Amino acid sequence: SLIVDYHDNSNAIYETAKNLVEYGKNDDAIQQLKENPTIVFDSEKACALLVKLYLKKQYFIQAERVASQGVTVFSGSVELRKLWAQANFSLSDYKKALSILQDHNPDVAKNMDYYSLLASSALKLEKYEIASGVYRSLLAFKPSMSDWWAGLAITLQGQGKDNLALEAYYRALQSGQLSSELVGYVRD
């Protein structure tokens, strides 16, 4: 029947794009998916792949557009919602990124990247209460993440809790794998 053929075709196009990515042919993979928009919005995996490729190439506007449509079609997709927020974050629209992420409450343990992005968005907007709560939840699962300790420290400092902030900065430095831009911030 037609439906089976269409599904197989849709899967084949996704698999081809995925293989192209594995061989480092990201532009060809983007082309493959762009030429088949119905498939992109018929398959959550294909849609997410196209958005990831756009993000990797720093085509943030395209990523935002595709992810936004994707979330409309696959409203329960945590992955697409995260990617949509990521695109907005990259476009410096932290307010929209935060709002996208707050519309959904997936399990923290299984979605740490999602909540890490939520905390970063809240931090950029100086919504310290929100960011602080999220960083604490994340650290409960992974206490070795120095970037989260640094984020928590910044939120505590923003709330005027300097002693706790110092303690969190200390934990961030102790954990040791701070991203370079945070090291300078923490040392100052």
ZATIMI-65761 format. One line per 5 residues: for each residue x, y, z of N, C-alpha, C, CB. Coordinates in nm, 2 decimals. Glycine has a CB too. Example, Ala and Ser with C-alpha at 12.3 -4.5 7.8 and 13.67 -1.06 7.14 Angstrom:
// ZATIMI-65761
1.32 -0.57 0.78 1.23 -0.45 0.78 1.32 -0.33 0.78 1.13 -0.45 0.90; 1.28 -0.22 0.71 1.37 -0.11 0.71 1.29 0.00 0.79 1.41 -0.06 0.57 .
//
This chain:
// ZATIMI-65761
0.08 -0.12 0.00 0.00 0.00 0.00 0.09 0.13 0.00 -0.09 0.00 0.12; 0.03 0.23 -0.04 0.10 0.36 -0.04 0.16 0.41 0.09 0.00 0.47 -0.09; 0.08 0.38 0.20 0.12 0.43 0.33 0.26 0.37 0.37 0.02 0.40 0.44; 0.27 0.24 0.35 0.39 0.17 0.38 0.51 0.22 0.30 0.37 0.01 0.36; 0.48 0.24 0.17 0.59 0.29 0.08 0.63 0.43 0.13 0.54 0.30 -0.06 .
0.54 0.51 0.17 0.57 0.65 0.21 0.66 0.64 0.34 0.44 0.73 0.24; 0.61 0.55 0.43 0.69 0.54 0.56 0.83 0.49 0.53 0.61 0.45 0.66; 0.84 0.39 0.45 0.97 0.34 0.42 1.06 0.44 0.35 0.96 0.21 0.32; 1.00 0.52 0.26 1.07 0.62 0.19 1.12 0.73 0.29 0.98 0.69 0.08; 1.03 0.76 0.38 1.06 0.86 0.49 1.18 0.82 0.57 0.94 0.89 0.57 .
1.17 0.69 0.61 1.28 0.63 0.69 1.41 0.63 0.61 1.24 0.49 0.74; 1.40 0.59 0.49 1.52 0.58 0.40 1.59 0.72 0.39 1.48 0.53 0.26; 1.51 0.82 0.38 1.56 0.96 0.36 1.63 1.00 0.49 1.45 1.06 0.33; 1.57 0.97 0.61 1.63 1.00 0.74 1.76 0.92 0.75 1.53 0.96 0.85; 1.76 0.79 0.72 1.88 0.70 0.73 1.99 0.76 0.64 1.84 0.56 0.70 .
1.96 0.80 0.52 2.06 0.85 0.43 2.12 0.98 0.49 1.99 0.88 0.29; 2.04 1.06 0.54 2.09 1.19 0.60 2.18 1.16 0.72 1.97 1.28 0.65; 2.14 1.06 0.80 2.21 1.02 0.92 2.35 0.97 0.88 2.14 0.92 1.00; 2.35 0.88 0.77 2.48 0.83 0.72 2.57 0.94 0.67 2.45 0.72 0.61; 2.51 1.03 0.60 2.59 1.15 0.55 2.66 1.22 0.66 2.50 1.24 0.46 .
2.59 1.24 0.77 2.64 1.30 0.89 2.76 1.22 0.94 2.53 1.33 1.00; 2.74 1.09 0.95 2.85 1.00 1.00 2.98 1.02 0.92 2.80 0.86 1.00; 2.96 1.05 0.79 3.07 1.06 0.70 3.12 1.21 0.69 3.04 1.01 0.56; 3.06 1.29 0.78 3.11 1.43 0.79 3.05 1.52 0.67 3.25 1.44 0.78; 2.95 1.47 0.60 2.89 1.54 0.49 2.76 1.61 0.54 2.86 1.45 0.37 .
2.78 1.71 0.63 2.67 1.78 0.69 2.59 1.86 0.59 2.71 1.87 0.80; 2.65 1.92 0.50 2.58 2.00 0.40 2.49 1.92 0.31 2.68 2.08 0.31; 2.54 1.80 0.27 2.46 1.71 0.19 2.34 1.66 0.27 2.55 1.59 0.14; 2.37 1.63 0.40 2.26 1.59 0.49 2.15 1.69 0.50 2.31 1.55 0.63; 2.19 1.82 0.51 2.09 1.93 0.52 2.01 1.93 0.39 2.17 2.06 0.55 .
2.08 1.92 0.28 2.02 1.93 0.15 1.92 1.82 0.14 2.13 1.91 0.03; 1.96 1.70 0.17 1.87 1.58 0.17 1.74 1.60 0.24 1.94 1.45 0.22; 1.75 1.66 0.36 1.63 1.68 0.45 1.55 1.80 0.40 1.68 1.71 0.59; 1.62 1.91 0.36 1.55 2.03 0.31 1.47 2.00 0.19 1.66 2.14 0.28; 1.52 1.91 0.10 1.44 1.88 -0.02 1.32 1.79 0.01 1.54 1.80 -0.12 .
1.31 1.75 0.13 1.19 1.66 0.17 1.12 1.71 0.29 1.24 1.52 0.19; 1.06 1.84 0.28 1.00 1.90 0.40 0.89 1.82 0.46 0.95 2.03 0.37; 0.82 1.74 0.38 0.71 1.66 0.44 0.76 1.56 0.53 0.62 1.60 0.32; 0.87 1.50 0.49 0.93 1.40 0.57 0.99 1.45 0.70 1.05 1.33 0.50; 1.05 1.57 0.69 1.10 1.64 0.81 0.99 1.66 0.92 1.16 1.78 0.78 .
0.87 1.69 0.87 0.76 1.72 0.97 0.67 1.59 0.99 0.68 1.83 0.92; 0.72 1.48 0.93 0.65 1.35 0.95 0.73 1.27 1.05 0.63 1.28 0.82; 0.86 1.30 1.06 0.94 1.22 1.15 1.01 1.31 1.25 1.05 1.14 1.06; 0.99 1.28 1.38 1.05 1.36 1.48 1.20 1.36 1.48 1.00 1.32 1.62; 1.25 1.24 1.44 1.40 1.22 1.44 1.46 1.30 1.32 1.43 1.07 1.42 .
1.39 1.30 1.21 1.44 1.38 1.09 1.44 1.53 1.12 1.36 1.35 0.97; 1.33 1.57 1.19 1.32 1.71 1.22 1.43 1.75 1.32 1.18 1.74 1.29; 1.45 1.67 1.42 1.56 1.70 1.52 1.70 1.70 1.46 1.55 1.60 1.64; 1.72 1.61 1.36 1.85 1.60 1.29 1.87 1.73 1.21 1.85 1.48 1.20; 1.77 1.77 1.14 1.79 1.90 1.06 1.82 2.02 1.15 1.66 1.92 0.98 .
1.75 2.03 1.26 1.77 2.14 1.36 1.91 2.13 1.41 1.67 2.13 1.47; 1.96 2.01 1.45 2.09 1.99 1.51 2.20 2.04 1.40 2.12 1.85 1.55; 2.17 2.00 1.28 2.27 2.04 1.17 2.27 2.19 1.15 2.23 1.97 1.04; 2.16 2.25 1.16 2.15 2.40 1.14 2.22 2.46 1.26 2.00 2.44 1.14; 2.20 2.41 1.38 2.27 2.47 1.50 2.42 2.45 1.49 2.22 2.40 1.63 .
2.46 2.33 1.44 2.61 2.31 1.43 2.67 2.41 1.33 2.63 2.16 1.38; 2.60 2.44 1.22 2.65 2.53 1.12 2.62 2.68 1.16 2.59 2.50 0.99; 2.56 2.70 1.28 2.53 2.83 1.33 2.43 2.90 1.24 2.65 2.92 1.34; 2.34 2.82 1.18 2.22 2.88 1.10 2.11 2.89 1.20 2.19 2.79 0.98; 2.12 2.98 1.30 2.03 2.98 1.41 1.88 3.02 1.37 2.07 3.08 1.51 .
1.87 3.10 1.27 1.73 3.14 1.23 1.66 3.03 1.17 1.74 3.26 1.13; 1.73 2.95 1.08 1.67 2.83 1.02 1.64 2.73 1.12 1.77 2.77 0.91; 1.73 2.71 1.22 1.71 2.61 1.32 1.59 2.65 1.41 1.84 2.61 1.42; 1.57 2.78 1.44 1.46 2.82 1.51 1.33 2.80 1.44 1.47 2.97 1.55; 1.33 2.83 1.31 1.21 2.81 1.23 1.17 2.66 1.22 1.23 2.86 1.09 .
1.26 2.57 1.19 1.23 2.43 1.18 1.19 2.37 1.31 1.35 2.36 1.12; 1.26 2.41 1.42 1.23 2.36 1.55 1.09 2.40 1.60 1.33 2.40 1.65; 1.06 2.53 1.57 0.93 2.59 1.61 0.82 2.51 1.54 0.92 2.73 1.57; 0.83 2.48 1.41 0.73 2.40 1.34 0.73 2.26 1.40 0.76 2.40 1.19; 0.84 2.21 1.43 0.85 2.07 1.48 0.78 2.06 1.61 1.00 2.03 1.50 .
0.79 2.15 1.70 0.72 2.15 1.83 0.57 2.16 1.81 0.77 2.26 1.92; 0.53 2.23 1.71 0.39 2.24 1.68 0.33 2.10 1.64 0.36 2.34 1.56; 0.41 2.03 1.56 0.37 1.90 1.51 0.39 1.79 1.62 0.45 1.86 1.38; 0.51 1.79 1.68 0.54 1.69 1.78 0.54 1.76 1.92 0.68 1.62 1.75; 0.42 1.79 1.97 0.41 1.88 2.09 0.47 1.82 2.21 0.26 1.92 2.11 .
0.48 1.68 2.21 0.53 1.62 2.33 0.68 1.59 2.33 0.46 1.48 2.35; 0.75 1.64 2.22 0.89 1.61 2.20 0.98 1.70 2.29 0.93 1.63 2.06; 1.04 1.64 2.39 1.13 1.72 2.48 1.25 1.76 2.40 1.17 1.63 2.60; 1.30 1.67 2.31 1.42 1.70 2.23 1.40 1.82 2.14 1.46 1.57 2.15; 1.29 1.82 2.07 1.27 1.94 1.98 1.25 2.07 2.06 1.15 1.91 1.89 .
1.18 2.06 2.17 1.16 2.18 2.26 1.30 2.23 2.30 1.07 2.14 2.38; 1.39 2.14 2.34 1.52 2.18 2.39 1.60 2.25 2.27 1.60 2.06 2.44; 1.59 2.19 2.15 1.66 2.24 2.04 1.60 2.38 2.00 1.65 2.14 1.92; 1.47 2.39 2.01 1.40 2.52 1.98 1.45 2.63 2.07 1.25 2.50 1.98; 1.46 2.59 2.20 1.51 2.69 2.30 1.66 2.72 2.28 1.49 2.63 2.44 .
1.73 2.62 2.24 1.88 2.63 2.21 1.90 2.73 2.09 1.94 2.50 2.17; 1.81 2.72 1.99 1.82 2.82 1.88 1.79 2.96 1.92 1.72 2.78 1.77; 1.69 2.97 2.01 1.65 3.11 2.06 1.76 3.16 2.15 1.52 3.10 2.13; 1.82 3.07 2.23 1.93 3.11 2.32 2.05 3.16 2.24 1.98 2.99 2.41; 2.08 3.09 2.13 2.19 3.13 2.04 2.16 3.26 1.97 2.21 3.02 1.94 .
2.03 3.29 1.95 1.99 3.42 1.89 1.98 3.53 2.00 1.86 3.41 1.81; 2.02 3.50 2.12 2.01 3.59 2.24 1.87 3.62 2.28 2.09 3.72 2.21; 1.78 3.54 2.24 1.64 3.56 2.29 1.62 3.47 2.41 1.53 3.53 2.17; 1.68 3.51 2.52 1.67 3.43 2.64 1.53 3.42 2.70 1.77 3.49 2.75; 1.46 3.52 2.68 1.32 3.52 2.73 1.24 3.41 2.67 1.25 3.66 2.71 .
1.25 3.41 2.53 1.17 3.31 2.46 1.23 3.17 2.49 1.18 3.33 2.31; 1.36 3.15 2.50 1.42 3.02 2.53 1.36 2.97 2.67 1.57 3.03 2.54; 1.36 3.06 2.77 1.31 3.02 2.90 1.16 2.98 2.89 1.33 3.14 3.00; 1.09 3.06 2.82 0.94 3.04 2.82 0.92 2.90 2.75 0.87 3.15 2.74; 0.99 2.87 2.64 0.98 2.74 2.57 1.00 2.63 2.67 1.07 2.73 2.45 .
1.11 2.64 2.75 1.15 2.53 2.84 1.05 2.52 2.96 1.29 2.55 2.89; 1.00 2.63 3.00 0.91 2.63 3.12 0.78 2.57 3.08 0.90 2.77 3.18; 0.74 2.57 2.95 0.61 2.51 2.91 0.60 2.36 2.93 0.59 2.54 2.77; 0.71 2.30 2.97 0.72 2.15 2.98 0.80 2.12 3.10 0.79 2.09 2.85; 0.77 2.01 3.17 0.84 1.97 3.29 0.89 1.82 3.28 0.76 1.99 3.41 .
0.98 1.79 3.19 1.03 1.65 3.18 1.11 1.61 3.30 1.12 1.63 3.05; 1.13 1.49 3.32 1.21 1.43 3.43 1.35 1.49 3.43 1.21 1.28 3.43; 1.39 1.55 3.55 1.52 1.61 3.56 1.63 1.51 3.53 1.54 1.67 3.70; 1.63 1.39 3.59 1.74 1.29 3.58 1.76 1.25 3.44 1.70 1.17 3.66; 1.66 1.25 3.35 1.67 1.21 3.21 1.70 1.32 3.12 1.55 1.13 3.17 .
1.68 1.45 3.17 1.69 1.56 3.08 1.78 1.67 3.14 1.55 1.62 3.05; 1.90 1.64 3.17 1.98 1.74 3.24 2.02 1.85 3.14 2.11 1.67 3.29; 2.04 1.82 3.02 2.08 1.93 2.92 1.97 2.03 2.91 2.11 1.86 2.78; 1.84 1.98 2.91 1.72 2.06 2.90 1.72 2.16 3.02 1.59 1.97 2.90; 1.74 2.11 3.14 1.74 2.19 3.26 1.86 2.28 3.27 1.72 2.11 3.38 .
1.97 2.24 3.22 2.09 2.32 3.22 2.07 2.44 3.13 2.22 2.24 3.17; 2.01 2.42 3.02 1.97 2.53 2.93 1.87 2.62 2.99 1.92 2.48 2.79; 1.77 2.57 3.06 1.67 2.64 3.13 1.74 2.73 3.24 1.57 2.55 3.20; 1.83 2.68 3.31 1.90 2.75 3.42 1.99 2.86 3.35 1.99 2.66 3.50; 2.06 2.83 3.24 2.14 2.93 3.18 2.05 3.05 3.12 2.22 2.87 3.06 .
1.94 3.01 3.07 1.84 3.12 3.02 1.80 3.21 3.13 1.72 3.05 2.95; 1.76 3.15 3.24 1.71 3.22 3.36 1.82 3.31 3.41 1.66 3.13 3.47; 1.94 3.26 3.41 2.06 3.33 3.46 2.09 3.46 3.37 2.19 3.24 3.46; 2.08 3.44 3.24 2.10 3.55 3.15 1.99 3.66 3.17 2.09 3.50 3.00; 1.88 3.62 3.22 1.77 3.72 3.24 1.77 3.77 3.39 1.63 3.65 3.21 .
1.87 3.73 3.46 1.89 3.76 3.60 1.77 3.72 3.69 1.91 3.91 3.62; 1.71 3.61 3.65 1.60 3.54 3.73 1.67 3.44 3.82 1.49 3.47 3.63; 1.73 3.50 3.92 1.82 3.42 4.01 1.75 3.31 4.08 1.89 3.51 4.10; 1.63 3.34 4.13 1.55 3.24 4.21 1.53 3.11 4.12 1.41 3.30 4.25; 1.48 3.13 4.00 1.45 3.02 3.91 1.58 2.94 3.88 1.39 3.07 3.78 .
1.69 3.02 3.84 1.82 2.95 3.80 1.87 2.88 3.92 1.92 3.06 3.75; 1.87 2.94 4.04 1.92 2.88 4.16 1.86 2.74 4.19 1.91 2.97 4.27; 1.72 2.74 4.18 1.65 2.62 4.21 1.69 2.51 4.11 1.50 2.64 4.20; 1.70 2.55 3.98 1.73 2.45 3.88 1.87 2.39 3.90 1.71 2.51 3.74; 1.97 2.48 3.92 2.11 2.44 3.94 2.11 2.34 4.06 2.20 2.56 3.97 .
2.04 2.37 4.17 2.04 2.28 4.29 1.98 2.14 4.25 1.95 2.34 4.40; 1.88 2.14 4.17 1.82 2.01 4.13 1.92 1.93 4.05 1.69 2.03 4.05; 1.99 2.00 3.95 2.09 1.94 3.87 2.20 1.88 3.95 2.14 2.03 3.76; 2.25 1.96 4.04 2.37 1.92 4.12 2.33 1.81 4.22 2.42 2.04 4.21; 2.21 1.79 4.25 2.17 1.68 4.33 2.19 1.55 4.25 2.01 1.69 4.37 .
2.18 1.55 4.12 2.21 1.43 4.04 2.35 1.42 4.00 2.12 1.44 3.91; 2.42 1.53 3.98 2.56 1.53 3.93 2.64 1.64 4.00 2.57 1.55 3.77; 2.68 1.61 4.12 2.75 1.71 4.20 2.89 1.74 4.15 2.77 1.66 4.34; 2.94 1.67 4.05 3.08 1.70 4.00 3.08 1.80 3.89 3.14 1.57 3.95; 2.96 1.86 3.85 2.96 1.95 3.73 2.99 2.09 3.78 2.82 1.95 3.67 .
3.12 2.13 3.74 3.17 2.26 3.79 3.09 2.38 3.73 3.32 2.27 3.75; 3.05 2.36 3.60 2.98 2.48 3.54 2.85 2.50 3.62 2.95 2.44 3.39; 2.78 2.40 3.67 2.66 2.42 3.74 2.69 2.48 3.88 2.59 2.28 3.77; 2.80 2.44 3.94 2.84 2.51 4.07 2.86 2.66 4.04 2.97 2.44 4.13; 2.93 2.69 3.93 2.96 2.83 3.90 2.83 2.90 3.87 3.05 2.84 3.77 .
2.74 2.84 3.80 2.61 2.90 3.77 2.53 2.93 3.90 2.52 2.81 3.68; 2.54 2.83 3.99 2.47 2.84 4.12 2.54 2.96 4.20 2.48 2.71 4.21; 2.67 2.97 4.19 2.74 3.07 4.26 2.70 3.21 4.21 2.89 3.06 4.24; 2.69 3.22 4.08 2.64 3.35 4.02 2.50 3.39 4.07 2.65 3.35 3.87; 2.41 3.29 4.07 2.28 3.31 4.12 2.27 3.35 4.26 2.19 3.19 4.09 .
2.35 3.29 4.34 2.36 3.32 4.49 2.41 3.46 4.51 2.44 3.22 4.56; 2.51 3.50 4.43 2.57 3.63 4.44 2.46 3.73 4.40 2.70 3.64 4.35; 2.39 3.70 4.29 2.28 3.79 4.25 2.17 3.81 4.35 2.22 3.73 4.12; 2.16 3.71 4.44 2.06 3.72 4.54 2.12 3.78 4.67 2.00 3.58 4.57; 2.24 3.82 4.67 2.31 3.88 4.78 2.35 3.78 4.89 2.22 3.98 4.84 .
2.36 3.66 4.85 2.40 3.55 4.95 2.55 3.52 4.92 2.32 3.42 4.93; 2.63 3.62 4.96 2.78 3.61 4.93 2.85 3.50 4.99 2.84 3.74 4.97; 2.82 3.46 5.11 2.90 3.35 5.17 2.87 3.22 5.10 2.86 3.34 5.32; 2.74 3.20 5.07 2.70 3.08 5.00 2.76 3.08 4.86 2.55 3.06 4.99; 2.77 3.20 4.80 2.82 3.21 4.66 2.97 3.17 4.66 2.80 3.36 4.61 .
3.04 3.22 4.76 3.19 3.19 4.77 3.21 3.04 4.78 3.25 3.26 4.89; 3.12 2.97 4.87 3.13 2.83 4.88 3.11 2.76 4.75 3.03 2.78 4.99; 3.01 2.80 4.68 2.97 2.74 4.55 3.09 2.77 4.45 2.84 2.80 4.49; 3.15 2.89 4.45 3.26 2.92 4.36 3.38 2.82 4.39 3.31 3.06 4.37; 3.40 2.80 4.52 3.50 2.71 4.57 3.48 2.57 4.51 3.51 2.71 4.72 .
3.35 2.52 4.52 3.32 2.39 4.47 3.34 2.38 4.32 3.17 2.36 4.51; 3.31 2.49 4.25 3.33 2.50 4.11 3.47 2.48 4.07 3.27 2.63 4.05; 3.56 2.55 4.14 3.70 2.54 4.11 3.76 2.40 4.15 3.78 2.65 4.19; 3.70 2.35 4.26 3.75 2.21 4.31 3.71 2.11 4.20 3.68 2.18 4.44; 3.59 2.12 4.14 3.55 2.02 4.05 3.63 2.02 3.92 3.40 2.04 4.01 .
3.69 2.14 3.89 3.80 2.14 3.80 3.77 2.15 3.65 3.88 2.03 3.82; 3.66 2.11 3.60 3.64 2.11 3.45 3.56 2.23 3.41 3.58 1.98 3.40; 3.59 2.35 3.46 3.52 2.47 3.43 3.55 2.51 3.28 3.56 2.59 3.52; 3.45 2.56 3.21 3.47 2.61 3.08 3.55 2.74 3.09 3.33 2.63 3.00; 3.63 2.77 2.99 3.73 2.88 3.00 3.67 3.01 3.04 3.80 2.89 2.87 .
3.55 3.04 2.98 3.49 3.17 3.01 3.45 3.18 3.16 3.37 3.20 2.92; 3.42 3.07 3.22 3.38 3.07 3.36 3.50 3.08 3.45 3.29 2.95 3.39; 3.61 3.02 3.41 3.73 3.03 3.50 3.76 3.17 3.53 3.85 2.96 3.43; 3.77 3.25 3.43 3.80 3.39 3.45 3.70 3.46 3.54 3.81 3.47 3.32; 3.58 3.43 3.52 3.47 3.49 3.60 3.48 3.45 3.75 3.33 3.45 3.54 .
3.50 3.32 3.77 3.51 3.27 3.90 3.64 3.32 3.98 3.51 3.12 3.90; 3.75 3.33 3.90 3.87 3.38 3.97 3.86 3.52 4.01 3.99 3.36 3.87; 3.79 3.60 3.93 3.77 3.74 3.97 3.68 3.75 4.09 3.71 3.83 3.85 .
//
